[in-house]
Amino acid sequence: MNEKDSVKKDKSGSVGRSETRVDALDKVTGKAVYADDFEPQGLLYASVVRSSISSGKILNVDTSDAENMEGVEAVVTAEDVPGKNVVPVIEDDQPALASDQVRYVGEPIALIAARERKIADRAAKAVEIDYEETEAVTDPLEAVKEGSPQVAQEEVSEEGNVFETLVLEKGDIDSAFKESPVVVENEYRTGHQEHGYIEPQGMTAIPKPRGKMDIHGTMQCPFYVQNAVSAALGYRINKIRVVQLETGGAFGGKEDVPSQVGVLAALLAHKSEKPVKLTYDRREDIESTSKRHPSVVKYKTAADREGRLKGVKVEVFLDCGAYQTLSHAVLFRSLVHTAGPYSIPNVKIVARNIATNKVPNGAFRGFGSPQVIFPHESQMDQLGEKVGKSPDEIREMNILRSGDRTSTNQKLEKSVGLEKTLRRAKDLSSWGETRKEFEAWNESHEKSKKGIGLSTVMYGVGMSASAPFLEKAGAYVKLEVDGTLTVSVGNTEMGQGAETVLAQIAAEAFGVDLEAVSLTEVDTSRVPDSGPTVASRTTTMAGNAIIDAVNKVKKRVKSVGRQMLGTNEVYLADGLLIESKDGTNQLPLSEVAERMWSENVELGAEGWAEKGMKNWEPEKNQGDAYFVYSYATHISLVEVDALTGQARVSKHVAVHDSGKIINPTTAAGQVEGGVAQGIGYALTEDLAEDKGRFPDPDLTNYLMPTSQDVPDDLVVDFVEADYPEGPYGAKGLGEVPLMASHVAVINAVSHAIGSRIYHYPATPERVLKSYTG
């Protein structure tokens, strides 16, 4: 019997309910085991010897004093790497340990393992390194000039310090600008943004019998770590097992970096033949790990006299730092999102990845899109001013709707809820009345200014047409004899609530209570490579994989259950197998599971989900870039002290279309956290840098928002434009709140002071400079 023939559908009622997070109790009571809590027997502690200069040749590395220090068990340099001296991510350009040249302050050169952490740190300081310092370049626009110091290795650079150039072309951009009466042109800059996760980086490597190595730690992408450790050790992949411990925040910072941390720990474990733990303190983490790419964006917008967009022409420069890590993927997402959520017939975008002598930059929530959303939303406000339209009017005229085509010429046909988010956000913020009230206030007050800002964004869910081979996820679901479910997936929980949401999807699909579902820790030996936990893809991809596995097990359950009940039509609900006809004839799921066990019916099944991209032309970057998009509109209200330049958000409204919301409370939490990060990116998070060095690498001087900086009046709402191919209609949410929030804040500040902000963050000094001229 086909599933569709059932009179009633299987369900638990968990999806759409604000279930309590399944990991909450262990985390708040301290039972959860994080990277630095993990203490296997015989553990050694690691310390890393890092470059003290931005650019130079290594003349000599003297480790003799460290090797002779009591308590030191192993010292490793580049010549001790048994496999390839590389940390593979997308390209293989980053060495595990620098051997002849250093390209950024903090680059690893040698490793120490000792019986105590303080001994390892003392030994690391005893290592002497002789350099021949060479000229460094730290500005991306300077790096592309002829005669600039060469940072990128010639074999991986396109030309000079240009790692890569991507071009997106649609229509006839030259004619569009020639024929358009209204043109807005500006340059925008953003700096580094530090992830600021609660738990710093940490990995423990454990040598195992028969030439195996286990890695336990804090991470987003266990399969990345498995591949990297395999390459550096020269072990076959099936000899490397990676297990994720509880992960105290990530935001992208634990996508690429844990591969490096895992490799360094594994090299020491390989040489010492003992377990080795490497955990960073906060200063080391900030100094040596990836950040959001700084950017320079030159943006030119063309429109008719009414404000209808006719074309955009943009140059994007991303500052990659010394190595590429994930920069190719970041650049592609920047490219696709540069034109914004607008219907534009003519587009030309040239985006470049630039090498500089800085710490390599990688993934950060939004993944290259915030750097281009700042310009495209600032341009829309200025275009509106030029043609006499308010920020909401200029957007309503130009936003993408169902049936429209994106800048890559992708036709939007499924789950397009942007217009609904815009209307709802305007209602919740009393947009028109508030804007008039603030403008009247500003006319009568000199020392205090108020502003209201708007942003509309779209976000491609998943890995994109540039990496369709990563658009997959696996799951394993096992029905236990007591009627409970054990579920394994390859995508990680890192604080975002994925474990709870995926458990809800499993419970809903199997017709059991949430308490009957248990997710195992993510372990590369349990499920196939499931791609990375990034790109707001976990709910959609892992959720679909779980449903696929559940359906296979359910088919067997129903086959046995129909025999036990003596009926042809059954469904599952509340842990019961129920006859569809009137519901009076039913069995506990545990009884069916016991019968299956006794009759040797398989109780487990693997599930799989994948998404392919069609109609993609990489030469012009045209076609279907993502399988679906999420949308949002944010409106921010700010107050600015005209004497000090200090800006404060007084209210923020966030409305999202992320398809069906599986858990409203955790979804709202994602939005609230994203708004806080966006406020920081826009206003306060200024990571001072001097010639490739961070003079103050701590959280005392890097000002992330606290509870005092996030408004009490934070309104979150959802417009559920269900995505038919997602689990119960869900699509991605995680990254979008940050993407939409920062520029709503900055547009509000610009409205308050009557002058445009072009450089992030809008510190008091920058606000005053813009305001006073």
N, C-alpha and C positions, 0 to 999 in steps of 0.2 A: 504494500500500500504506500502511495506517495504521501509525503508530509502535508501537501496541500489538501489532501482528501479528508484530513481530520476535521471534525466538527469544531473542536476547540484547539487553540494553539498552546504549545508549551510556554510557560512563563513563571516567573517568581514574583514579579512586581518590583524587582530591585532597581531596574533601569529607570532613571528619572527621579529617583528618591535620594535624599541627602543622607546616605548611610554614613555612619561614623567611620573614619579611616581605620583600616585594619591594622596599621602599624603605629597608631597613635600612642597606645598605652606603653609599649616597650620604649618608645622614644622619650616620652615625658618622664618615665620612671628610671631611665638610665640602663635598662636591660639590653638595649640595642648595642650591637658590637660594631664599632667603627674601625677605621684603618689603624689608628694608634692604640686601640684596645686589644687588637689581635696579638696574642703572645704564644706562639708554638714553642715547644720544648727545645732548648739549646739555641735560642735566638741570638743572633748577632745584630748589631745596630750599624747603620750606614751613614756616611757623610760624603758630600760631594765637594771636590776641589774645582772651583769655577774660575773662569777668566775674569781678571780685574780690569781689562781694557776692552775697547769697542772693536778694535781692528789691529791685527798684528800677526807676525810669524812666531811660532813656538820654536825657540832655539834649543831648549833643554828642559826636561822635567826630572827633578831630583827627588825621589821618594824614599831615599835611604833612611833619613831620620824617622819617618813615619813607620817604615817597615820594622825598625829596631825598637819601637816603642812597646812597652809591656801592655798586653791586652789587645794588641792589633792582630787580627787573624788573616786578613787579606788586603792586598793593595792591587788595584787594577788600573792600567792605562790602555791606550788604544791598541798597543801591540799584544795585549792579552785577550782581545775580543776573538772568540773561536769561530764565529760565523762572519757575516758581513758587518762592517762597522757602519751601521746605518740604523735610523729610526724611520721605517717606511710609513708613510701616511698615504698621500696620493703620488708624490714623487719621492725618489730615494736620494734627496740632496742633503739631508741633515745627518751628520755623523752622530753615532752614539756618544763617542768621546773624541774631542778634537785631537788631531795628531800632528798637523804641521801648521795650521792656521786657525785663528779665532776670529769670529765675525760679530760677536755681541758680548756685552758685559753679562756675565752669568753663565756663559757656555761651559758645559761640563768638560773637564780635562782628565781628572783622575778620581778614583773611588777608594774609600776606606771602609773596612768592616772590622768592628771591634766588639769586645764583650760588653762594653758599656757605651752609651751614647756620648757621654762627655769625653771618653777616650777617643772615640772616632772623630769628634769635632776637633780635639786637640791635635790629633795626628794630621788631619786635613790642613790645619794651619801650618804644620811643619813641612809640608811639601813646598819645594822651591821651584819656581818656573821663571825661566829667562825668556823675555820677548824681544822682538824687534818691532816696535810699534809703528804702524802705518797709518796714513791719513784715512779718516772715517767720513762717511756721509750719512746724515740723519734726516734730511728733508727730502721727501719724495720728488718734488719738482727740481731740486738741485741734482738728485741722483740720476735723472734722465738727461741732463745736459752733457754735451760732448766734453770729454776730458775729466768727467767726474770719477772719483775712485771706484774701482770695480769691486762690487760686493758679491753679486751673483756669479756662481760658477758658470763658465762659458757653455758647458754642455747642457745646462738647464735654462739658460736665458735666451730669450727671443732676440734681443739686441741690447747690448750694454747691461744696464740694471733693470731692464723690462723683462720680468719673468714671462708675461703673457699679455696679449691684447685680444679682447673679444669685441666684435662689432655686431650690432643689431640694426637692421635696416628694414624699413617698411614705407612704401609709397615713394614720393618724390620730395625729399626734404628741401632741396634748393628752391623749387617752385613755390613750396608752401611759404617760405620766408619772403620770397620776392613778392608774393601776392597778398601777404597779410599786413593789414594796417597797424596792428598792435603787436609790439614785441617787448618782452621783459627779459633782461639778461643780468645775471649775477654770479658771484663766486661764493661758495660755502666751504667751511672747514670744520672738521671735528677732530678731537684728540683721542688718546687712548681711553678706554673704559676698563676698569679692573672688575673682575667677576665678583669678588667679595663674598664667595661662598663661606659658610660657617666653618666647614671642615677643610683644612688645607690638603694638598696632595699627599697620598701615602700608599705604599705597596709593600707586601711581604712575599718573597720568593722562597719556596721550599723544595729542595732537591728530593726526589722520590726514587724508589728502587726502579731498576730496569731502564735507567737513562731518561727519566721523566722529570718535569718541573711543574709545580703548582704555583699559581700566582693568585693572591688574595688582596683585594684593595678597594679603594674608592674610585668609581669610574662610571662612564656612560656607555662605553662601547667595548665589551669584553672581547669581541672577535677581532677588533683592531689590536688590542694588547696581545692576544694570542699570536697573531701574524707577526707582530714586531719582535716579540721574544723569540719566536721560532727563527726569524732571520738573523738576529744578533748572536744567538747561541749556536746556530747551525743544526738545531734539532728539527726533526720532522714535526709537522703541525700536530699530529696525533699524540705527540709526547708532551705537549703543552696544554695544561688545563687551567682555565681562568675562572675564578669565582668572585662575584661581586659581593663585597660586604655592604652593610648599611652605608649609604652615601649622603653626606651632610651638605647637600647643595651642589650645583654644577653650573647651570646656565650656559653650557657650551664649553666651559673651562676644563671639563673632564671628558671631552671627546678626544682630542689629539694628545694632550700632555700626558695622560696616564700611560700611553705607549712608551714614552721616554722614561718615565719613572719606573715602569715595570721592567724595561730593558736594563736600567742601571742596577736595580735590586737583583735581577736574575744573573747578571754578569758576576756580581760578588758571590751569590749563592753557588754558582757554577764553580768558581775558583776555590772557595772555602769548603764546599761540600756540606754547608750548614744553612739553616734558614736565616735569611737576612731581611730586616725591615728597614725601609727608607721612608721616613716621613719628614715633610718640610715644616719649618716654623713659618710664621706669617711673613717675615721680612724676606726669607728665601723664596717663598711662594710668589710674592709680588715682584721681586727682582727678576726671576728666571722663567716665569710661565707666561703663556699667551694672554693677549688682551684683545679687545675689539680693535680692528684696524683703524688707525687714523685715516682721514680722507681729505681730499680736495676735489670739489665737484664744480665744474663750470657749466651753468645751466642757462639755456636760451629757449624761451617759449614764444610761440606765434599764435595769434588768434584774430578773429574778425572783430568788427567794432562792437558786437554784442557780447563778446567774450567766449565764443565757441572756439575750442581748441582746433588749430589747424596743423600744428607741428611742434615737436620738441627736438632740440639738438643739444646733446650733452657729452661732456668729457668727464670721466670718472677716474680718479687716481687713488688706488688703495695702497697704503704703506704696509707692506708685508713683513718688514723686518728682515732678518738675515736669511731665513729659509722659508720654503713655501708652505709647509704643513698642509693646511686645508684651504689655502688661498684660492685655488682654482674654483672650488665649489662656492666659496664666499663671493668671488667675482661674478660668477654666473648668476647667482641670486641677485646681486646688485644690478646687473645688467637688465634682467627681466623685470625688476621692480622699479627701475628708474623713472619710467613714464607715469607710474602711479595707477590708481583705479579709474582711469579716464579713457573715454573713447577718442582716440587721436588718429587721424588718417595717415599722417606722415611722421615718421620717427627715425632718427639716427642717433645711436649711442655708441660711443667708443670708450671702453673700460679697460684700464690697465692695472696690472699688479706690478708694484715697484719694490725692488730690493734696497734695503737700507741697513746700516749697522746698528740694529736694535733687536731686542728680544723678538723672536718670531711671533707673529700674531695669527690667531686662529678663529675658532668658533666662539660666538657669543650670541645669546638669545636674539633672534632676528637675522643673524647670519648674513651681514652685508646689506640688509635692507634699511636699517635705521639711518645709515649714512646717506642714502639717497632719498629717503622719505622726508628728511629735514628740508632738502632743497625743493622737492616737488610740491610739498604742502606750503612752503613759504612763497613759492612762485604763484600758486593759486590765489593766495591772499592778495599779492601785489597785482596780479592780473585783474582781480575783482576791483581793486582800487582804481586802476587805470580806466576801466570801462564803466565805472559807477555802479558796481554790484557788490553786495555784501558777501562775506565768505561762504555763507550757506547757499546763496543764490548762484554763485559762480560754480559751485560744486553740483548743485541739483541740475544745472544745465549740461554738465559734462560727464557725470559719473557713469560707469558701466552698468548696464542692465542686462537682463536675460536676452540672449540673441545678439548682443554686441560682441565686438572683437577686441582683444587686448593688443598691446604693442607688439606681441609676437604673432599676431593674427589668429590667435586661438579663439574660437567661437565659444561663448559662455552659454551653457544650456542647462546645467544642473546646479541647484542650490546657490542662487545668486541673490543674497539678501541685503546688499549694501544700501539700497534706497530705503529699505525699512529701518535699518540702523540709524541712518541720518535723520529720518523723521522722528523716530522714537527719542533719540538723543536731544533733539531740539525741544521736544515736549518736556522731557524730564529736567532740562536746564532752564526752561522758560527763556529760550534763546533771544527772541526778539525784544522782549521787555527788558531782560537783563542788559543787553547791549546798549539800548537807549539809556537805561539808568546809569550805566558806567560812563558813558560819554558825557552825560550831564554832570556827573560827579567830577570828572576830570577837568571840565571847564571851570568849576568853582573851587577846586582844591589844588594848591601848588605843591604841598609836601607829600601828599599821598595820591597815588594813581591806581586805577583799577582797569583790568582788561579781561576780555573773554576770548578764547581761542578755540578753533575747530580743526579737527583732522579727520580725513577719511582714508582708509587704507585697505589694501587687499594683500593676501599672503598665499603663495603657492604651497599647498600641503604636500609633504613628501620630498623625495630625493631629486626630482626634476628630470627632464630629458637628457641632462648632461651625465647622469649616473643611474640609468634604469636598472643596471645590474645590482644595485643596492636596494631596490624597491621590492623587498620581500620580508617575510617574517614567518617563523615557525613556532609551533606550540605542541605540547604533549599533555593530553588530558587522560587521567586514570580514575575510573570509578572504583572506590574502595568497597569492601564487602559490607561495610556499615552504611552505605548509601551516601557517603561524603565524596568530594572530588579533590584530587590533587592535580594542580595545574603548573606546568613549567613553560616559561617563555624565554626568548632571547633578548628581550628589551627590558630596560632597567627602570627601577624606582629610584629617583634621586631627590625626593622631596615634593614632587609635583602631584602625587596622589595616584600614580599609575597603577600601583598594586591594588588599590581599592576599586578603581574603575574597571580594571580587567577582571577582578573577582566578581564585580557586579554583572559584567557581560556574561561570564561563565555561569553564574547563578541564574540569570534570566534565560539563557539558552537551554539550561538543563532543567529548569523548573524546580530549583531548590533554594533554600534560604542562603543569604550571604555567609552565615556562620558555617555552612556546610562546605565552603570552598576554601582551600588553602593553596597559596602560591609558594613554590619553592624559591630559594635564592637562585639568581641567574648564574648558570654554570654552563660553560661551553661544551661540556661533555654530555649534556642532557638533550639539547635541541640543535638543529642545524643553524648555520650562520644566518642570523635574522636581520642583518643590516644594523646600522647604528641607531641609537636612541636619540634622534635629533629631528629637526625639521617638522616638529609638531605631528609626527606620524604614528606615534605609539598606539594611541587609542584606535585609530583606523586600521593599521596593519596588524598589530598583535591581536586586537579585538576580533578581526576577521579570521585570523588563524585559529584562535580559540573556538570560535563558532564552527569552523570547519571540522576541528577535532571532536567537538561536542556532538555534532550531527552524526559523525561516524559511530560514536559510542551509543548514542540514542537509538540508532537504527537497530542495534543488537538488543538493547534494553527492551525496546517495544516488541521486537520479534519474540523474545522469551516471555515478556509480560502478556502479550495477547494469548499465548498458550496457557499461561497461568490463570487468566481471567476468563478465558473461553469466549473472547470477543474479537472483532476485527478492527475496531476503532478505539484508540487510546490516546491520552495526552498526559504530560507531566506537569505537575504544579504542587508547590508546597511540600516537596519531598515525597509525593505520592504518584503512583501510576494509576490513572483513573479512566474508566470506561467513558467514552465520549457521549454516549446516548443520554444518560440521565445523571451520571456522576455518583451513583450510589455504590457501584461495584468498584472497589479500589484496593490497592496494595501499597504498603510502605516500599519505597525504593530499595531499602536495605534487604527486603525479602527477595526482590528480583535480583539484586546483586549477588546474594548468597546462592541463589539458584544458578546464576551464570557461572559463578566460581566453581560450584560443584559439578557443573556440566562442561567445564573447560572452555567456556565461551570467553573470548578475549575481552578484557575489561578496559584496555587502554587503546588510544589511537593518536597518531600524529596529525596535526593540522598544518595547513600552509596557506599563505596569502601572498599575492604578487600583483603588481600593477605595471603595465607596459605603457609606453608613450607612443603615440602614432603621429604621422604627418609632421615629422620634425626635420628641418633643414639646418644642419649645424653651420653651414657656410654663412648664412645670413641670420642665424638664430631666429628662425620663423617656424611656427607650427604650435603644437600642443606642448607647452613647457611643463605643466603640472596636471595631475589628474583631477584636481579640484582646488578651489580657492576658498579661504575663509576671509571674512570682511569685518570691519569695525568702524564705528564713528565714536570719537572721544571729544568732549567739550570740557575745557578747563577754565576756571575762574581764578584770577590772581590779584594780589595786592602788591604794589611796588612802592617802597620808600624812596621818594624822589631825591632825598638828601644823601642816602647811603648806597642806593642801588640794589638794596636787598629785596628779592622777590619771594613771595610766599603764596602757595596754592591754597585758596580758601574753600574751593569746592571742585569736585571732578566727577564728570558723568561718563561712563563707559558702557557702550552698547555693542554687543558682538553677535555676529552670525557665525556660529561654529557647528551648525547642524543641530542634531538632537543632543541635549545636554544630559550626560549619563548620571552625573552627581552634581546637583546645583551648588552645594556648599563648597566642594573642592574646586569647582569651576570658578566660583566667585573668588575663592582664595587665590587662584592663579591670576585673575584679573587684578585683584588688589595688589599682589606682589609686583606684577608687571607695571602697574601705575607708579609704585614707589621707585622702581628702577628707572622708569622714564623720567620722573622728577629729578632724580640724581643725575642722569645723563644730560638733561637740559640745563640744570641750574648749578650743581655743586661739585660733581665728580671730576676734579681737575688733577690729573696725575702729572705732577711736575716732572719734566725731563730735561736733562742737560747733557748734550752730546752723547745721546744713547744710554745715559745712566739715570736712574731714578734716585735723586738725592734723599728723598724721604719715603722709603718703601714700607709704610706702615699705615694702619687705619686711623691714626691720630690726625694725620694731615690730609688723608684722602677722605673726603667728607661724603659718605653715603647717607641717604636720608634715614632719620630715626622716626619713631612714632610721632615726634613733635613736628616733623616736616610733611607728613602725609595728612591731608585734611580729614577731619572727623566726618565731614559731609562727602562721602565717597559713594556714589550711586552706581550700582552694577546691574545691568539687565541683559537679557538674551533674546534675540529674534531667531527662533528655531526654524531655519530653512533646511529641512531634512535633506541629507545627501543619500540617495537611494542605494549607493554601493558601499556605504559605511555601516558599521555595526549599529543596528537600530537607528540609522540615520545620522550618526555622529561623523564629524570631521575635526580637523585640528584646531587647537585653541592656544596651546602653551606660549608661543612666542608673540602672538598678535598684541596682547595688552601692552607690552613695552613699546612695540613698534608704533602704536597709535598714540600713546600717552605723551611722549616727550615733545612732539611737535605741536600738539594742542597747547601744552604749557608754553612753549616758546612763542607761538602765535598770540597767545594771551598777553605775554610780556610785551611783545611788539605793539599790540593794540593799546596797552596801558601807557606806554611811554611815547607813542606816536612815532616810533622809529624802528627800523628793522634790525634784528639780530642776525648776523651772518656767521657767527663762530661759536661753537659749543666748547665748554658750557658757558651759559650766560651768568658768569660770576658778577658780583656787585660792581667790580671795576669795569667789566665790559658793558654792563647795563648803563652805568654812568657815562661812559665814553660815547655810547650810542645816543643816549638821551640828550647830553649837553653838546655833542658834536666836538 
